[in-house]
Amino acid sequence: MSLVCRVIPCLDVAAGRVVKGVNFQNLRDMGDPVELAREYFRQGADEITFLDVTATVDERATTYDVVRRTAEEVFIPLTVGGGVRSADDVARLLAVGADKIGVNSAAIARPPLLDEIADRFGAQVLVLSLDVKRSPATDSGFVVTTHGGRTETTLDALEWAREAIERGAGELLVNSIDADGTKEGFDLELVSLMREVSSVPVIASGGAGRAEDFGPAIEAGADAVLAASVFHSGQLTVGDVKRSLLADGIPVREVAA
């Protein structure tokens, strides 16, 4: 595990606007991504994750202009995912200011894409984004989905994570679709199982509802915690989460006033 926990606001973007729903459904407008990124940077976010949640479904590229404008406003690592289908897509996103690239659906369709990205840019750039659902159809009880959680595969989530790391993924962004947007807490079993199979950092995502939800995710094995709804709604600030983590004895980077 990492020595210092990272707190990461996530901007789920569709048509240039930040959106959020429950279990990836009924998306509603939450604001301008550039303005929100700027505010989270001010609050002391360690990173920003930008996911174009409809790029794959719509069969289009991530909105490069929004990524560029976001990168111009925040001076912390920016991870971008959604609609990434080739190493050339990665090159274009890095050129407009992204630091790391999240890949999901395209890698499931063609796993060698992970090797190509890692070989060309290094493992530190490559984040495997896993949208995971509980399922009795796999040995682990968890299955991977694609297309923003809309399409269920036959891939066991733990086996896919293990293969992706072997192919060069430098980080796992593990999002529980069952917990997503529910504000009932992270799926701690999923986090723990991913920690067991992963030799790279694990980011826990999906389900945060209170400041007290974040510490257990770290204790379950996550190196970083990611959330969207609680930040976009103003229910919590990044500082609120960091102070709660500190109270749990979990080290964090500087807490904004």
Secondary structure per residue as TSV (DSSP state, phi and psi in degrees):
chain	resnum	aa	ss	phi	psi
A	1	M	-	360.0	155.4
A	2	S	-	-69.9	154.7
A	3	L	S	-73.4	-32.5
A	4	V	S	-123.4	130.9
A	5	C	B	-75.7	137.4
A	6	R	E	-99.9	141.3
A	7	V	E	-112.9	122.7
A	8	I	E	-127.2	108.6
A	9	P	E	-70.0	143.1
A	10	C	E	-114.8	130.0
A	11	L	E	-103.5	102.2
A	12	D	E	-84.0	116.3
A	13	V	E	-116.0	136.0
A	14	A	E	-138.5	129.3
A	15	A	T	53.4	37.8
A	16	G	T	79.3	6.5
A	17	R	E	-124.3	148.0
A	18	V	E	-75.6	132.4
A	19	V	E	-129.3	161.3
A	20	K	E	-155.9	143.1
A	21	G	E	-137.2	-156.2
A	22	V	E	-125.6	129.4
A	23	N	T	53.2	35.3
A	24	F	T	69.6	14.8
A	25	Q	E	-117.8	163.0
A	26	N	E	53.2	55.6
A	27	L	E	-66.8	138.2
A	28	R	E	-128.4	153.5
A	29	D	E	-71.3	131.3
A	30	M	E	-119.8	-1.4
A	31	G	E	132.2	-174.7
A	32	D	-	-85.2	127.9
A	33	P	H	-62.6	-36.3
A	34	V	H	-68.0	-44.0
A	35	E	H	-63.9	-41.8
A	36	L	H	-67.2	-42.0
A	37	A	H	-60.4	-42.2
A	38	R	H	-60.5	-42.7
A	39	E	H	-66.2	-41.1
A	40	Y	H	-69.1	-34.2
A	41	F	H	-61.5	-43.4
A	42	R	H	-62.8	-35.9
A	43	Q	H	-74.0	-11.3
A	44	G	T	102.1	21.5
A	45	A	-	-57.6	143.1
A	46	D	S	-82.8	-30.3
A	47	E	-	-151.9	167.4
A	48	I	E	-125.4	135.0
A	49	T	E	-112.0	130.2
A	50	F	E	-118.3	112.3
A	51	L	E	-118.8	116.3
A	52	D	E	-81.2	98.1
A	53	V	T	-77.0	-10.6
A	54	T	T	-116.0	2.2
A	55	A	T	-62.2	-44.7
A	56	T	T	-69.0	-44.1
A	57	V	T	-60.7	-41.0
A	58	D	T	-83.5	-2.7
A	59	E	T	54.9	51.4
A	60	R	-	-137.6	172.3
A	61	A	-	-80.8	159.5
A	62	T	-	-60.0	149.8
A	63	T	-	-74.2	98.5
A	64	Y	H	-64.4	-34.8
A	65	D	H	-64.1	-41.2
A	66	V	H	-65.6	-39.3
A	67	V	H	-62.0	-44.8
A	68	R	H	-61.2	-47.1
A	69	R	H	-66.2	-35.3
A	70	T	H	-66.2	-44.8
A	71	A	H	-63.7	-28.0
A	72	E	H	-73.4	-17.9
A	73	E	H	-102.7	-21.0
A	74	V	-	-121.6	141.1
A	75	F	-	-120.4	46.9
A	76	I	S	-132.9	164.6
A	77	P	-	-56.7	137.8
A	78	L	E	-120.1	117.4
A	79	T	E	-99.5	133.5
A	80	V	E	-125.7	132.7
A	81	G	E	-141.1	166.6
A	82	G	S	110.5	114.6
A	83	G	S	76.5	13.3
A	84	V	-	-84.4	116.7
A	85	R	-	-121.1	-9.3
A	86	S	S	-153.1	165.4
A	87	A	H	-63.8	-30.7
A	88	D	H	-67.0	-35.1
A	89	D	H	-60.5	-41.7
A	90	V	H	-60.7	-45.0
A	91	A	H	-59.4	-41.6
A	92	R	H	-66.6	-40.4
A	93	L	H	-68.0	-39.6
A	94	L	H	-63.6	-35.3
A	95	A	H	-68.1	-26.4
A	96	V	T	-97.5	6.4
A	97	G	T	122.5	-4.7
A	98	A	-	-69.3	149.3
A	99	D	S	-104.2	-35.3
A	100	K	E	-135.3	155.1
A	101	I	E	-124.4	127.3
A	102	G	E	-93.1	134.1
A	103	V	E	-128.0	136.7
A	104	N	-	-136.1	-86.5
A	105	S	H	-56.9	-44.3
A	106	A	H	-65.4	-33.3
A	107	A	H	-71.9	-34.4
A	108	I	H	-67.0	-39.5
A	109	A	H	-68.4	-34.0
A	110	R	-	-146.5	86.7
A	111	P	T	-54.3	-33.2
A	112	P	H	-59.2	-15.1
A	113	L	H	-56.6	-37.0
A	114	L	H	-62.7	-43.7
A	115	D	H	-60.5	-43.1
A	116	E	H	-63.1	-43.2
A	117	I	H	-67.9	-46.2
A	118	A	H	-64.0	-41.2
A	119	D	H	-65.8	-37.4
A	120	R	H	-81.8	-37.6
A	121	F	H	-119.1	-14.2
A	122	G	-	99.2	151.3
A	123	A	G	-62.5	-27.3
A	124	Q	G	-65.8	-17.6
A	125	V	G	-89.3	-23.9
A	126	L	E	-97.2	116.6
A	127	V	E	-112.4	122.7
A	128	L	E	-83.7	118.8
A	129	S	E	-94.8	121.3
A	130	L	E	-115.8	117.3
A	131	D	E	-98.9	107.6
A	132	V	E	-114.1	137.8
A	133	K	E	-122.6	151.5
A	134	R	E	-70.9	139.9
A	135	S	-	-157.9	134.2
A	136	P	T	-76.3	-3.3
A	137	A	T	-80.4	-9.6
A	138	T	S	-119.2	160.2
A	139	D	S	-62.5	-37.9
A	140	S	S	-80.7	-19.0
A	141	G	S	89.5	6.6
A	142	F	E	-132.6	134.4
A	143	V	E	-121.5	150.9
A	144	V	E	-89.0	142.6
A	145	T	E	-118.5	165.6
A	146	T	E	-129.0	177.8
A	147	H	T	53.9	52.1
A	148	G	T	63.1	36.1
A	149	G	T	83.0	2.0
A	150	R	T	-82.4	-26.2
A	151	T	E	-120.5	121.0
A	152	E	E	-87.3	133.1
A	153	T	E	-97.5	-173.4
A	154	T	E	-104.6	8.6
A	155	L	E	-79.6	127.9
A	156	D	E	-68.1	127.0
A	157	A	H	-60.2	-38.5
A	158	L	H	-72.1	-40.5
A	159	E	H	-65.2	-39.3
A	160	W	H	-66.5	-41.2
A	161	A	H	-60.7	-44.2
A	162	R	H	-61.9	-44.2
A	163	E	H	-64.7	-42.1
A	164	A	H	-62.4	-39.5
A	165	I	H	-64.1	-41.4
A	166	E	H	-62.1	-30.5
A	167	R	H	-85.1	-7.1
A	168	G	T	122.9	3.9
A	169	A	-	-63.7	132.8
A	170	G	-	-99.0	-4.8
A	171	E	E	-162.4	149.3
A	172	L	E	-115.3	123.5
A	173	L	E	-101.4	105.4
A	174	V	E	-105.0	107.0
A	175	N	E	-109.2	122.6
A	176	S	E	-84.4	114.0
A	177	I	T	-68.4	-33.6
A	178	D	T	-63.4	-35.5
A	179	A	T	-91.9	-17.8
A	180	D	T	-53.1	123.4
A	181	G	T	74.5	-1.7
A	182	T	T	-79.8	-22.8
A	183	K	-	60.1	31.0
A	184	E	S	-108.0	10.5
A	185	G	-	104.4	157.5
A	186	F	-	-67.9	157.5
A	187	D	-	-81.4	94.2
A	188	L	H	-69.3	-31.6
A	189	E	H	-63.6	-44.4
A	190	L	H	-61.5	-45.8
A	191	V	H	-58.8	-46.0
A	192	S	H	-62.8	-42.7
A	193	L	H	-66.1	-39.5
A	194	M	H	-64.5	-38.4
A	195	R	H	-60.0	-38.2
A	196	E	H	-64.5	-34.6
A	197	V	H	-96.9	-9.6
A	198	S	-	-101.1	133.1
A	199	S	S	-100.5	4.4
A	200	V	S	-122.7	166.5
A	201	P	-	-58.0	144.0
A	202	V	E	-115.5	128.3
A	203	I	E	-104.9	122.4
A	204	A	E	-87.8	133.1
A	205	S	E	-142.3	143.6
A	206	G	S	104.0	110.3
A	207	G	-	112.7	-5.3
A	208	A	-	-63.6	130.9
A	209	G	-	-130.8	-23.9
A	210	R	S	-136.2	159.2
A	211	A	G	-58.8	-32.3
A	212	E	G	-71.9	-10.1
A	213	D	G	-75.8	-22.5
A	214	F	H	-77.0	-40.9
A	215	G	H	-56.3	-47.1
A	216	P	H	-59.1	-31.2
A	217	A	H	-66.4	-39.0
A	218	I	H	-67.5	-43.0
A	219	E	H	-64.4	-27.3
A	220	A	T	-77.1	-13.6
A	221	G	T	130.4	-1.7
A	222	A	-	-73.9	148.5
A	223	D	S	-94.7	-20.1
A	224	A	E	-149.1	156.0
A	225	V	E	-123.8	136.3
A	226	L	E	-123.6	140.9
A	227	A	E	-150.6	161.4
A	228	A	S	-130.3	-67.3
A	229	S	H	-53.3	-47.0
A	230	V	H	-65.6	-27.5
A	231	F	H	-81.9	-45.8
A	232	H	H	-63.1	-35.0
A	233	S	T	-79.8	-11.7
A	234	G	T	82.2	5.1
A	235	Q	S	-62.0	-39.0
A	236	L	-	-134.6	151.8
A	237	T	-	-105.0	166.4
A	238	V	H	-59.0	-39.0
A	239	G	H	-61.6	-39.6
A	240	D	H	-58.0	-44.5
A	241	V	H	-66.7	-43.7
A	242	K	H	-65.1	-39.4
A	243	R	H	-65.0	-36.6
A	244	S	H	-66.4	-40.7
A	245	L	H	-63.7	-43.1
A	246	L	H	-60.6	-39.3
A	247	A	H	-64.4	-26.4
A	248	D	T	-86.6	2.8
A	249	G	T	81.3	18.4
A	250	I	-	-101.7	121.3
A	251	P	-	-70.1	139.6
A	252	V	B	-135.0	164.5
A	253	R	S	-73.4	177.8
A	254	E	-	-46.5	134.8
A	255	V	-	-95.4	126.4
A	256	A	-	-70.3	152.2
A	257	A	-	-66.5	360.0
